[in-house]
Amino acid sequence: MSEINKREEGFEKKFALDEEQKFKAEARRNRLLGLWAAEKLGISGEAATAYAKEVVAADFEEAGDGDVLRKVMADFAGKNVVVTEQAIRAKMSELLAVAAAEVKAGK
């Protein structure tokens, strides 16, 4: 195998690993967001865990974060919980940093 092929293979493996970690971090962020939202909605215990799973599942509806944002916003609106879109987006950013660090640390 030539040196160029080895480098190319190395880049492909790194890209695949980076994408896997990104996926895991986003899923973990969505779970954490679901737990945060559940608390705001007055949901606790097993129901909060189930709600967090619903938030994670919402992310598979379309590419990007819009589907998760819409779900949480709709659930807040349904329970008359006043949280702005900007506040939810800020929480998503904050939790993504936490989740990425956890995934990188192997937690």
C-alpha positions, 0 to 999 in steps of 0.5 A: 500500500502506498503512503498516499493510500495509507494517509487517505485511509487514515483520513477516512477512519478519522472522518468516520470516528468524528461523525460517530462522535458527533452523532453520539454527542447530539443524541446525548444532548437531546436526551439531556435537553429532554430531561431539562424540558421534563423538569420544566414541564413538571415531569419526573422519574420514569416519565421524565426518562420516557420523555427524554427518549421522545425528544431523542426520537424526534431528532430522526424526523429530519436533518438538523435541530429544527425537529427537536426544537419544534417538539420541545416548543410545542410541548412547552406551549401545550403546558403553558410553560413560557420558555423562548426559542432563544432560551431553548437554543442556548440550552441546546448549545450548552448541553451539546458542549457537555455531551461532546465532552462526555462522549470524548471522555468515553462516558 
